[in-house]
Amino acid sequence: MKYLNYILLCISILFTSNTFALEQKYHEFVLPVIASFKTHDKPAIAAHIRYPLKRQYPLPDIKNEAEFINRFDEVFDEELVTIIGSSNINTDWGSVGWRGIMLNNGVMWVDTGGKIIGINSGTSKEQTLVKSLIEQGKQSLHLSVNTFKKPVLDWKTAKYHIRVDDLGEHNFRYAVWGINKKLSDKPSMALLNGDITFEGSGGNYHYTFKNCRYSYVLQVAIIGCYYITAGWL
């Protein structure tokens, strides 16, 4: 649903404060970004991306400029290119403290140096690819965990391979394997009824799963330090 929850969060931020006017000192960094979209200059747009560019799981992140240009139509459709290229630096862009600079209600984020760090709108082409990859992924999972509405996270730590899946109705499942196990093996643990909690105005959030007196918390980093790590358990 094109990151619906995240977009709704950004909209709520927008309506709770209307003081997001972009400071003049950032105009010189954002204007070239707008110009590259206005002229549909893919190499120029690619040069404005901070890599790796995160994409909706299970799509792989985009690692470099060449890959971005090759996958451009997954990330941007004509409508979004037009929105960015015709945006007004004075009314459509605003700085949100340390989190960066956002366009409109958070449809795109750039850092204070003009590098694009987040695009929160999925094209129809991207959504089709996501559905195809989800179905492929189900075939590789153990029978006990291959039924879900959509995958959410697939992380590896030094010792574990972790998955979080949305079973529908905001019911999340946590499954974990030893790092040397295959996903076709039965997971060593699976927990249901996980909760999601959004944290402040930056877009970060975390999942919590309870097992008796233990809680497993997966912190997901979106804005800020997200380009250093996807998150932590």
N, C-alpha and C positions, 0 to 999 in steps of 0.2 A: 504493500500500500504506500509505496514511495516514502518510507520513513515517516508515516503519518504521526506517530507519537512524538517524534522529535520536532516535526514542523509545528504541531500544536503547542509544544512547549515554547518554541520560538515566538509564536503568535502571542502567547500569554505574556511573554516578556515585553513584546512590542506594545501591548495595550497597558501594561503597568507602568511604562515609562516612555515618554516621547522625547527624551533628551539625547538621542543617538546621533545627532548631527555630526558629520565627519569633520574633524579638525583640518584646517587648511594645510597643515604640514604633511598630511597624508595624501593630499590630492595628487601630487606628482607621482606617487606610486600606484594609485588606483586608476588614474586616467589612461595609462598605457594598456591596462587590462581591458578597460571598456573599449578602447580603440581597436584592439586585436579582434574582439568579437564583432565590432561594427563592420570590419572589413572581411570577416570570416577567414582570417589568416591563421590556419591551423598550426604552422610552425611557430608563429608568434605566441599563440595561446599556449602551446606546449612548453615554451620557454618560461612562461609565467607560473608553471605548476611546481609545487614542492613535492618531490618524489621520496618514497613511494606514495602514490595517490590511493587512498583507501576506497574500496568499492564494496557494495552490498554483498555480504557473505551469502552464497558460496562463490561468488565471482572472485577471481584472484585480483590482488592489488596491481596497479599499473606502475611498473618499475622505472621507466625512463621515457624520454621524449619520443623515441621511435615507436615504442609500444603504444603510447598515448595517441599518436597520430593514426596508427593502425586501428585503434579501438575508439576513435573519436565519436562515431555515431552511436556507440553504446552509452556514452556519457552525456552528450549534448544532442538534442534534437533541434529542429529549426525554431521552434517556439522559444526554447530556453536561450538559444544564441541571440535571438531578437530581443528578448527581455534584457539580457545583459548588455548587448550592444547599444540599446536605446535608453539605458538607465541614466538617471540624472545624478551627478556626483553630489549635488547639494541636498536632494530630497530622498533619494533611494538608498544611499549608503550611510552607514553609521558605525562608529567605533564602540566596542563593547569591552572596554578595559583591556585587561591582559589577554582576553580570549581572542582578540583580533577584530577584524572589520567585516561586517556582514551586509549583504545585499537584501533589500526588502525584509521579509520575515525569516531570513536565514537560509534562503535557497542556495546561496553560495557564500563561502567565507574566504577571506584572504588575510595574510599576516600584515604587520605594519610595514613590511618591505615590499609589498605588492605581489607576494607569492600566493597562489591559490592553494588552500589547505583543506577545503571541504566543499563538496557539491552534494546537496541533499535533495536531489530530484532525479528519479529514475526514468529513463526513456522506455518506450514500449519494447524496443529491441532488447534492452537490458533485462527487462522483466521476463521476456520470453526465454532468454538465456538462463536466467535464474531458475525458472521452473524446470527447464531441461536438466540443469545440473543437480537440482534437488532430487529429481526422479532417479538420476544416475547414482547419486550418493546413497539413496535408500537401498540399492541393490548390494552395496558393499558392507552394509551394517548387519550385525547379528539380529536374528529374528525378533529378539525381545525388545529391541529399541529402533526398529526400522519403520515404525508408524508414528507420524507426527504431521502437523500442519505446515511448519516451516522450520528449517534450522536457524539457529541464532548465533552460536559461537562454536568454533573448533580451535582449541588452543593446545599447545604442547608446552609442558614445563620440563625441567631436567629429569623428572621421574614419571610424569603422567601425561596421558593424552585425554583431554577433557572435551566433552560436547555438551552444549545446552540446546535443547529443542523446544519450540513452542507447540504444545499439544492442542492449542485452541482455548479460547475463553480465558486468556492470560494464565494458563496453567503451564508452567515451565518444568522441564525435566533435565536433571543433571546426571550425566553418565561419565564414568571414568575407567580407563584402562591403564595398565602398566605401560610405560613408554615402549617396551619391546613387543607388546601384544598387537595383534591385528584387530581392526574394527569389526571384522567378521567373527571374532571371538566374543564370548559373553563378557560384558563389562564386569569389573570387580565390584562396582557399586552403582546403583541407579536410584536417584531421589526424585520424588514428584512434588507438586504443589509449591514450586519456587515462586518467590515474589520479585518484582522489579521495582526499583526506587530511583527516581530522577533526582539529581543533585544540583540545586541552584539553577543559574542561568547559562551555564556553559555547555549544556548538552550531555555531560557525563552522567553515568548511571551505574547501578550495580544490581546483581541478582543475589538473592539469599535463599539457601536451601538448608533445612534443618534435619538433623539426624540425631535423635535423642538429645543429649546435652551439647552437641556440637553444631556449629553453624558454618557453612561453606559460603563464602562471599566472593563473588567475582566482580571486581571493579573494572568497568569499561571506560577507557579514556577516549574522548572524542575531540575536545578542543583543549588547547594548552599543551600538555606534555604528550599528546597522543602520538606524535610522530616519533617519539623515543620508544614507546612500548604500546601495545594494543591494550594493555591493562595488567592486572595482577590478581592472583588468588590469595 
